[in-house]
Amino acid sequence: MILIQNTEAEVIEPIAHEQLLWLFLMLTVLLVVARGLGEVAKYFDLPAVVGELSAGILLGPSVIDATSIVFRSVFSPETPIDPQFHLIEVVSWLGLLMLIILTGLETDLDLIISRGVDATIISVASIVVPFVMGFAFAWYLPDRFIAGPGQRLVFSLFVGTALSISAIPVIAKILMDMGAIRRDFGQISLAVGMINDTVGWILLALVAGLARTGQIELGETALTILYLAVFLGVGLTLGQRAVAWIIRVVDDTIGGQVAKLTTLMALSLGVGSFTHYLHLEAVLGAFVVGILVGQVKRFDYETEHTFEMITIGVFAPIFFATAGLRVDLRTLADPTVLAVATAALGIAVAGKFVGSYVGAKVAGLSHWEGVTLGAGLNARGAMEIIVAMIGLGLGVLTIEMYSIIVVIAVVTSLMAPPLLRWSLPHVPMSEEERTRLEREEQEAESFLGRMTTVLLPTRCGIDSQYAAQMLGSLTHEHEIDVTHMYIDQPSGPPSTQSQSLGSRTRQLLLSKISSTGERGQDTENPSSRSVQTDDPGLLNEGTQCLNVMQEQFDPSGDRTARTMLRQETDSLKETVLSEAREDYDMLVLGSAERGARPNDPPFGDLIDSIIRDSPCPVTVVHANAKPDGVVLQREGISRILLPTVGAEYNRHAAEVAFSIAQTENALVEIIHVVNKSQVSDRFIEEPDIEQARQLGEEIVDGEADLGRQLGAEVTTSVIVSEQEPEDEIVELARENEDDLIIMGASLRPVSQRAFFGHRAEYVIRNADCAVAIVCSV
């Protein structure tokens, strides 16, 4: 018999119905008004943050006092408002953290490090000048603005700290709205703002400690600085590897935007909690996580854009509107308070402008860069409001001085956007900066720039080995993960695609492995994943094959591809496609077949059916090699032929060719063939061959510019011929002894098979060298 003892336990009661109702109503009002005024601001060519900050003032006690109106409609007059108001602040803090994360995602860490000295000089000057001016101003204020006797020193330190701080969220939102966050100015502004905030929190810790104990706690402050140094040092080194590994594992295991967004928020909240525990504030941890995740290519542009839409569309407006809810402009009706507020605002603005300008000039920046930095760093936002709230809670600030500081925070945030719009166009864009921005835009829109994962199914045929060599060169300069998937055929006669692992093959593979050493096994490769199987033959042969594929991928062993063993289930096609549907960006197939007749699929029926149903772009490789044995010898690639007609798929193939050429130090010959008979068909009168030639020159020159930007050696030629273009391509490759022809193609719907176009199919069937068809459209 089991005796159950009843014990009285505390049960946490759920939030009250009225509290939830008030919260939902207030969030609705805040979001609608903030977004509405944000759109109004954008209509007048102002950043949306201007309207969103104005929403808080409009809804606060200064004008409508929506908080009290909605509150009294739900609660009785005796109910205190403070506990309920904190519910909105929790949502507001989520918006703040998400905005900080987004700022980190947009931060170029390498650029900030390269400008670290300049950022430090500007930051120090932009803090010291307003701090000294604010301290001196507060020291001579009347006693009515000081909360208690004997607190003038602490009071002055608090005011100096409040006037010297800047707000990264506001600055970042303004720069995002203006499309300037990726500019050199935008990045150095973020770096300066981050240093400003960090120093500001340290100053706040000093002053708060003095307010609580009556003396400055140097030991606690030194410990805080030590924590900061260790956190940044570990976070930006080991943390970067850890974050990259976590994102990669989540993407491999689960995949999709939802999993990556969940991981981003979990990391940010977790690290933010840790930094908050260390009294470094949660925003610092979230900012660093955003920076680190932004360096991981697996966290792609589409996922970041989704996060940005959620943040900018929902949580950021609530955060900015909430920041203005505490402002009570009615306190400024007192002439003395108004005079002090005006003077304090003037000192805050002038101090930040002077400090930023002096720092910028010392750092070697131009006149307009100094002015623009002063305009941007003047935005105090919620950071200054938080400082004011802490001062009010510690009994250092009176309600009048609190309102003055909050008004300064809001007014400076409202001033910053128009000032930046006035000054930023005067900041010249250097050629180096223009080139960097164009390169980033090009990479973001490029075929390879959006690629993070590639799948290469294999049974260790010669063509898939050659494909592994190509992928090793292709991904050498790109953060692209390659997966080699060995597929075992459980029974039945071996086909052309799977006859590589007979007994003789096994002996040759074992011989190869014994001379090179065991490498790339699933048990040793943390990025690998495999299926469990009771078939020792599968494990043995599969491991041998994957070792050879790894050897082809990177003989140096510096980089390892992911590996997996799969047993063919319903069909080989479905086994390949089921894995390809797991969010891969490209499927690479090695094909041993070449159809002889025009109506036959050029790569055989199996490859043809996989191409037709592939969920992602496909590259098919035919090595055209007859090696002695089953292991393909690496001979390198010295010449690549790249035919083009200027279509989008040609540009994608060109990116592949240039990336391989850059690694292999190969020459890429870009050709465009003008067929006289085809030109004649387009004209009723005498055909203009010269016009067709000029168009061809523009096409090849455009591809060549891309190749040179990517660091490849290129030559171009436009061939005017009586022959068909495909004949010229095959003959030219033979004459120049090219190692590889890379062609772009688009799938065209025909009955019962994939069709790349007659030119591509002719080259596939007749070329003497290796051929790769990049089918991306």
N, C-alpha and C positions, 0 to 999 in steps of 0.2 A: 504494500500500500504506500502511495506517495502522499505525504502531507504537504499541503500548500498553505503557507503562512501569509495572511493578508497584511501588508504593510502600507501605511499611509505614505503616498509619494506625491511630490509636488508636480502638478501638470501645468505646463506653460499655456496660459490662455491665448487663444488666437487674437489677432488684432480686431478691435471693435468695428462693428458695421459702420458707425458714423465716421471713424477715422479713415477707413478705406474709401468711403464715399467722398469725403473732403479731399483726400489725396488724389483720387481720380479726377475730380472736378478741377482742382488746381492745376494738375498736369495738363489737362485739356486746354484750360485757359492760357497757361504759359506757352504751350507749344503752338497753339493757333496764333496768338498775338505775336510771339517772337518770330515765327516763320512769316507771318503776314507783313510785319514791319521790315523783316529782312528782305522780302521781295520789293517792298517800297523803296528801301535803300538802294537796291540793285537797279531799280528803274531810274533813279537819279545818279547812276554811275558811281555809287558808293558800295564798299564791301558790305555783305549781308550782316556782318557782326555789328555794324553801327545800329541797324534796326533791332537786332536781337538784344543788345545792351539797353537800348531805349525802352524796350518792352518792360523790363524790370522796373524802371523808373515810373513808367506810365501806370503799371499795375500796383506799384508800391504806395506807401502812405502819402507820398507827395501829391498824387493826382487822384487816382481812383480808389486806392486801398482795397484792391480786389481780394487780398488775403483775408481781411476782416469781414468783408461783405459775404464771401463764400463761407467763411468759418461760422459767422453768426447765423447763417441760414441753415446750418447743419447742427451746431452745438448750442448749448444754453449759454447765456452771457457770463455765467460764473466759471465756465471751463477755461483753463489756461491754454494759450495758443502755442507756447514754446514747444512742448513735446510733439505736437502735430507738425509744426513747421520743420522740425528736424527730419521728418519723413521725406519732405521735398529735398532737403539738403543731401540726403543719402543718394537720391536719384541724380542730383546735381553733381555729386562727387564722382559718380559713375561716368557722367558726361565729361567731367574734367579729365579723368584717367584715360578715357577713350580718345579724347582730343590730344592728350600728351602722347599716347601710343601712336596715333596717326602722325604726329610731328616726328616721332622717332623713325617711323617707316619712311618718311620723306627726307631724312637726314643722311647726307653723304659723309660717312665717318672719315673716309680717306681725305676728303677735301677739308673737313674741319681740323683734322690732325695737321694737315699741311699748312693751315692758317692758324694753328694753335697759339703761336707767339703773338700774332696780331690780335687775336681774339682776347687773349689774356690782358694785353696792354689796354685795349679799349674797355674791357670789363672793369679793370681796376679803376681807371679814370672815371668811368661812368657811375661808379659806386661811391668813390671817395668824395667827389665834388658835391653831389646832392646830399650826401650824408653830413658833411661838414656844414653846409649851408642850412640844412634842416635842423641840425643840433643847435646851431647858433640862434636860429629863429625861435625854436622852442624854449631856449634858455631864458629869453627875455619876454615871453608871453605872460599875461596877467595870471594871477593865482587861480582865478575862476575856471581856467581850462585844465588845471591839474587836479586829479582825483583826491589826493590827500597831501597833508603837510609832509615836508621832508622827502618828497619824491621827485624833485625837479630833475635830478640827474637821470633817474630811470625814465622819467617822462621824456626828457630831451633825447635820450638814446632811442626810445621807441619811435619818436617822430622822425629822427634821422634815418632809422632803419626803414620805416614805412615809405619815406620819400625817395630812398635810394634803390628800392627793389623794382624789378621789371616782371612782366608776366609773359612767359613763353606761350601759353595757350592763345592769348589774344594776338600776340605777334605772329604766331604760326597761322592762325585763322585769317588774319589780314593778308599775309603773304600768299596763302592758298587762294583766297578770293581774287587776288591780283595776278595770280599765275607767276609769282616771282620767287617761290620758295626754293626752286632748283637753281636760281641764279647765284653767282658768287656772293652777292650782297645778302641774299636770303640765307645762305648757309652760314656766313660769318655772323649774321644777326642771331641765328639760332645758337651758335656757339657762344657768343657773348651773353645771350639771354640765359643759357644754361649755367654759365659761370656766375652771372648775376644772381640767379635764384639760389644757387648753392651757397654762395657767400652770404646772401640774405638770410637763409635759414640758419647758418652758423651765427650770424649776428643776432638773430632772433633768439637762438638758444642762450647766448650770452646775456642778453637783456632780460629774458624771462627768468633765468636763474638769479640774476641780480634782484629782480622784482620779488621773487619768492623768498630768498634768503637774506637779502640785504647786502650781498657781496657777490662778486663775479666768480663763478665756479670754473676756474682755469682747468682743473683736472678733468671735469666733465666735458668741457669744450675741446680739450686736447684729444680726449678719447673719441669725440664725435668726428674730429678731423681725421684721426687715424682710421676710424671705420670707413669714412668716405674714400680715403686713398686706397684702402684694401679692397673695398667693394668695386670701385672703378677699375682697379688693376686686374682683379680676378675676373670681373664681369666682361671686360673687353678683350680678354685673352682666352682663358679656359671657358668662360661663359659663352663665347662665340661658338666654340666647337660643340659645347653641350646643346645649345639652342639649335644649331644646324642638325645635329644628330637626332634630337627630339622631333623636329619638323619632318625629317626624312623618314623616321620610323613610323610616325603617325600617317604620313602620306602613303607609305608602302603598305601599312597594315590596314588602314581604313580608307584613306583617300577622300578626295572631294573638298569643296570649299568649307562645308560645315565643320568637318574635323579640324581643318587648319585654323579656322576662326575660333573654335573652342579652345584649341591649344594656345593660341595667341592670348586670349583673355585669361585663361588659367595661369599661364606663365606671368602675365602682367600683374594679376591680382596677388599671386603668390609672392613674387619678388617685391611687389609694392608693399605687401604686408611686412616682409622682412626689413626693408629699408625704413618703414614707418616705426617698427619696433626699435630700430637703432637710432631713432630720432633724426633720420635723414629725409623724412617725408616720403609718402607713397608715390608721389609724382616722379621722383628721381628713379625709383625702381621701374616704373612703367615706361619712362622715357628710354632707359637703357635697354629694356626688353624690345621696345619698338625699333631701336637702332639695330639690335642684333638680328631680329627677325627680318628686317629690311635687307640685310646682307645675304639672306638665304634665297637662292633662286627658286627653290621649290614653292616658296610663298609668292606666287605669281601675281602679275598685274591685275588679273580679273578678281582674285581673292582680295587683294588690297583695295580695289575699287569698290567691291561690295561692302567691306568694312568702312570705307570712307563715306559711302552713301548712308549707311545706318547712323554713323556718328554725326555727320553734317546735317542730315535730315531730321534727326530726332533728339539725340542726347545733347549735342553741343548747344542748340537753341535753348533748351531747358536750363543748361548750366549758365549761359550768359544772362538769361532773363532772371534767374534766381539771384544772381550777383547784384542786381539792382533793386531787389525787393526790400532791402533793409534801409535804403536811402530815404531820408525824410528831409526834403528841401524846405519844409516849414521852419526848421531851426534857423535857417538863414534869414528869416524875417528880422531877427535881432541885428541892429546895425554893427555892433561889436563883433558878433559871430561872422557876419557877412564880410567885414573888413579882414578879419583873421583868415577866413576861408580864401578870400581873394589873394591875400599875400602868400598864404601857404601854397596855393595853386601856382602862382607866379614863380615862387622859389623852386617848387618841384619841377616845373617845366624848364626853367632857365638852368637849374643845376644839372638836369639830365642832358640838355642840349650842349651845355658848355663842356661837361665831362666827356660825353661821347665824341664831340668834335675835336677836343684836345687829344684824346686817346687815338682817334682815327688819324690825325695829322702826325702824331708821334710814330704810329705804325706805318706811315708812308701812304695812306689812302688819300684820295683826292678831296677837294673842297665839298663837292656835292655828295660824295660818299659819307663824309662826316656829318653833313646836314641830314641826310637820309637816315643814318644810324640814330641820330638824336631824335628824329621823328618817330622811328619805330620803337626804340627802347623807352620812350616816354609812356607807352601803354603800361599801366600797372595792373588793371584788371582785378581778378579775384584774389591774386596773391596779396595785394595790399589790403584787400578786405579781410583776408584771413589774419593778417598781422593786426589789423584794427580790432577784430573780434577777440584775439588773444589778449591784447592790451586792455580791452573793456572787461574781459573775464577776470584778469589779474588785478583789477581795480587801479590801473595806472591811468586810463583815459576816461574823461567825462563823456557823457552822451553827446555833448556839443562837439568835442574834439573827435570823437568816433565818427560822427556824421560828416565832419569836415574831411577826414581822411578817406571815407567812402566816396564822397563827392569827387575828391581828387582822382580816385581810382577810376570812377566812371567817366569823368570828363576827359581825362588823359587818354582813356581807351577810345572815346568818341572822337578826340582830336587826331589820333594817330592815322586813321585811314585817309582823310582828306590831305593831311600833310604829306603822307607817303605818295599819294597820287600826284601831288604837286612836284615833289622832289625826285622821285624815282626815275621819271623819264630823263632827267638831267644826268643820271649816272651812266656813263658810256659803257657799252659792252665790248670788252676786249676780244681780239680775234681768237685767243685761246679759250675764253669763256664761250664764245659763239660756237667754236668747233666742238667743245665738250657737250654743249646742250644739243647740238645737231646730232652728235654721236649717240647721246642717250636717247633721243627721240627715235633715231633710226634703229637702235637696238631694241627699244620697246616695241616697235612695229615690225621688226624683222622676223623672218621664219625661224631662224635658230635662236633668236633672242627670247622667243616665247616657249622654247622647247626645254623641258626638264627631264623627261624620261623616254628611253628608247628600248624597245623589245626586239631581240634577235633570237627567234627559235632556231634550233639546230639539231642535226644528227651528225654533225662534224663533217659534212660534205665540204669539198674544196671551195665552193662558192660562198658558203656561210663563213668559212675561215677567212676568205678574202674580204667579206663584209665586215668581219671583226677587225681586220687591219684598217679598213676605211674608217670604222667608227673610232678606233684608237686615235687616228689622226684628226678626225672631225671634232672629237670632244676634248682634245688636248688643251685648248684654250677656252673651253666653255664648261660651265658647271652643269653638265648633263649626265645623268645616271644611266648607265647601260646595263641591261639585264640579258644574260645568256641563259636561255631555257632549253635544256636537253629534253627531248621527247622520245620515249621508248615506244617502239611498235611491238605490242605483246605477241601477236601471232600473224600468220599469213605470209605470203611471199614478199620479199623485200622489193620495194619500188625504187625508181631512180632516185627519189628523194631520201631514201633511208637505207641504202645498201652499204653505208660506210662502216658498219661495225660488225663485220664478220670476224672469223677467228684470225685471219691474217691481219686485218685492221687492228684487232686488239693487241696482237704482238707488236706491231709497229708503234702503236700508241704507248704501250708499256716501255718500249725501247726509248721513245722520245722523252717520256716522263723520267726515266731513270737517269738520262743525261742532263736534264734541266732541273730536276728536283721537283718535289710536290709543291704546287702552288694553287691558290684559289679555291681550296676545298671549302664546302659549306661550313664545316665545323670550325674553320679558322677565320672565316670572313664574316664579320658582324653584320654586314649589309646583305648577306645572302638569306634566302628562304627556300625551303624545299618541301616536298610532300613526303610523308612516311610511306615506306614500301617494304614488304617482306621479301622482295626479289633481290638477292645479292648480285645477280647479273646486272640488273638495272643500276644499282649503286656503283658497281665496279666500272661498267662501261660508261655510265653517265659521268662519273667523276673523272675518268680518263679523258673523255671528250671535253668536258668543261675546263680541264687543265690546259689542253691544247688551245681552246678558244681564248683562254686568258693569256697564253703565251703570244697568240696572234694579236690580241688587243693591246698589250703593252709588254714587250719583252723585258723591259727594265724592272718591272714589278713595282714601280712607284704608284701606279694606280690599279685598282682592282674593280672589275665589273661585278655586279650582283649575279649570283648563279642560282638556278633552281632545277630540280629534277621533276619531270612530269611524266606520268604514264598515259598513253593515249587512251581516251575513253570511248565516246561514241564514234568519233572519226578524228583524223589528224587535223582537219580543217577546224572543227569545233574546239579542239584542244587549244589551237593557236588563237582563235578568235575569242574564246572565253577569257584568256589571259590578257589579250589586247584590249578588251573592254574595261580593264582595271585602270583606267585613266592614264594610259600611255599617250605620248604626244607623237610618236612615230613608230611604225612597224617596219623592220628591215628583214628582207627575205633573200636568201641565197638560192639561186635557181640553176640547176644543172642542165635543164632542158632548153632547147631553142626550136620552136615550131618551124618545120621546113616549108609547109605550104602557107600561102597568104591568109587563108581562112582559119588556120590553126591558131590557138592562143600562143603568143610568142614565147611564153615561159612555161608552157604546159598547163594541163587542166587544173591541177591542184593549186598552183600559185594563182592562176587566173580566178578561181572561185574564191580564194582568200582575199584577193585584191578587191573583188566586187563587193564583198560584205564587210570589209575592214572598217572599224569605227574611227580610224585615225589616218593621217597621211601615210603612204607606203613608199619605201624605196626598195627596188628590186635590183639585185646585183648578179651579174653573170661574169665569172672570173675569166672564162675562155682560156683556162690553163689545163695542161696535161702533165701534172707533176709525177715524179717517180716515187710512188708510195701514196700515202693518204694524208700526209702532213705537208701543207703548202709552205714552201720556203719564202721568207720575206725578202723581196728584191727591191722594195722601195718604189716610189712613184716620182718620176722626174718631169713628165709632161702630161698635161691634162687638156683635152679638147672640149670646149664648151660651146656648142651651137646655140644660137638664140634668135628669137624673132621679137623679143621685147615684151613678151607676155609676163603676167604675174608668176606663173609657174617656172618660167625661165629665170626670173630673179631668185626664186627659192633654190633652184638648182645651182645658180651662181654662188649663193652663200655657202652651199655645201662644198663646191669646188674650191672656193677661195680659202675656206677654213682648212681643208685637207692640204692645199698647196702651202699654206703658211707653216704648217707643222712639218711637211715633207720637204720644204724648200724647193717646191716644184714650180714650173712655168705653166701658166694657164693661157691657152690661146683661144681667144673669143672670136668666133666667126659668125658672119651672117651671109647667107647665100641668096643672091638675086638671080632668079631664073628668068631668062629673056622671054621664053614662050609664055610664062605665066603673066609677066608684065604686059606683053602684047595683048593678052586676052582681056585686060582691064581697060584698054583704050580703043576707041573706034578709029581715031587717027593714029599718027605715028607715035609709038610708045616713048615715054620720057624715061629712058634708062638712068640718066643722070639723077633725076629726082628720086628714083628708087634707091640709087647708090647713096645719095645724101641721107635718106631716111635710115638706111642700114648703118651709115657712119654714126648717126646720132644714137642708134640702138646700142652698138658695140661700145661707143664711148661712155654711155651711161653705165653699162655693166663694168667697164674698166675703172671708172671712178670709184665705184663701190669696192672693187678688188683692191685698189691702191689704198683706200681708207682702211681696209682690213689687213693691210700689210702684205698682200700677195704680189708676186711678180706677174705681170700680164702683158700680152701683146694682142693686137686686134687686127682683123682683116675682113674686108667685104669682098666677096667673090662674085663676079658676074659671069654666069655660065650658061651654056646651052643645055647642060645636063640637069637632071633633077637634083634638088638640094641634098637629098639623102645619099645619092651617088657621090657627090662632092665630099660629103662628110666622111664617108667610108674610105675614099681614096686618099683624102688629106691625112687621116689618121694613120693610114698605111705608109704614106710617103714620109711623114715626120716621125714615124716609129713612136707614136703616142702610147702611153701606158694605160690610159683610162679615158673613156668618153663619158661625160656626165650630161644628161639631157633632162630637161623638165618636161612634164607631160600632164595633160588633164584627161581624166577618164571621160569617155564619150559613150553614151548609151547605145549599145547595139544588142541585138538578140543573142542571148545565151553566152556571151563572153565579154570581158573587159576589152576596151579598145583605146590604145594610147595615141592613135593617129598613125597614118601610114608611114610617115618619115621615121618616127621613133621605132616602129616595128621593123622597118627595113634595116635600120642600123643594128638593132638587136640581132637580127638573123645573119647579117653579113659582115660585121666588124671583126677584125682579127685580134683586137685587144679587148680588155675588160670593158664592160658597159654597165653603167648605173643609171636607172631611170627613177627620177624623183617625181612621184605622183602626189602632188600636194593640193590640187584643186579638184 
